[in-house]
């Protein structure tokens, strides 16, 4: 997909570039790579915004939202585990409550 993205850049095909970046972001998120997913989604959002692609812009923002939710879940789970290892019950319970309240519990 990387070479296709370079081709889209070279041939000045912004719709193809945005679609490829968006798809790369989705694939990265499915693999659990939120950092790569975020980079692709951000680039897709920037290109879509620059070229006035409103529908693709909305999709890119939605993907960023999904990435943020996955990252937030990981952070709260980490807080919960760290708090439990040192016996910090209050903070562990708070993290657990946030996971439940935000619908991030699996």
N, C-alpha and C positions, 0 to 999 in steps of 0.2 A: 504494500500500500504506500510505502514511503516513496518509491520510484513513481508511482502514479500521481502522488501529490506534487512531486517535482515537475512532472510532465504538465500537470494542470497549471502550475505557476509559469512554466516556460511558454506554454501555448496561450496564456492569458485566458483561462477558463475558470472564472471565480466560482461558478455554481458547482463544478466538479470538485474544486479544491475544498469548498466548504463541506460538501457531502462526504468527501474522503476523510477530512479531519474529524467530522462528527462521528463517522463510523469507526475510525481508529480510537476515538475517545470511548465509545460504547464497548468496543472489544477490550480495551485496557481496563475499564471498570469491571467487566465480567471476569477478567483475570485477577481482579483485586488490586490492580496497580492504580491507585487513586491519583498518584502524582502525575503519571503519564496521561491519564484520563483528563485530569484538570488542565494540563498543558494543551492537549488537543481541543478540548471543549472551549478553552479561552481563545485559542487561535481561530477556531470556527466562528465563535461569537464576534471576534474583531473583524474578520473578513466579511461575515454576513452583514454586520452593521455598516461597514465601509461601502459595500455594494448595494445597500438598501434592500436586502433580502429579509423581509420581516418575518416570514414563516420559519425560515431557517434560523433566524435570530432567536425566536421563541423556543425552538427545539434545543438550541445550544444552551440557553438559559435553564431550561428544564433539566438537561443533562448535568449542568453544573450543580443544580439543586440536589440531584440524586447523588452526585459525588460528595457533596457536603454532608448529606445524611449518613452515607457510609463512613466517612471520616469521623463524624460526630459520634456515631455508635462505637467505633474503635476507641475513641478517646474516653468515653464514659466507661467502657469495659475495662480499659487500662486503669482508670481511677479506682474503679471498684476492686480490681485485683490488688493494686498497690496498697489500698487502704486496708484490705483484709489481711495482707501479709504482715502489717505492723499493728494490727488490732485497732485501727481507727474506724470503729463501727459507724459513727455518725456520718463520716464522709462516704463510706462504702454504701450506706443506706441511701444517702442523698444521690449518689451516682445511679444506684439501682432505680430509685424513684424517677430520675430524669429519663432513664431508658424506657420505663413504662409509660410515663406521661407523654413523651414525644413519639411513642410508637416504634421505638428502636429495638425493643427486646425481641430476641429470636426464640 
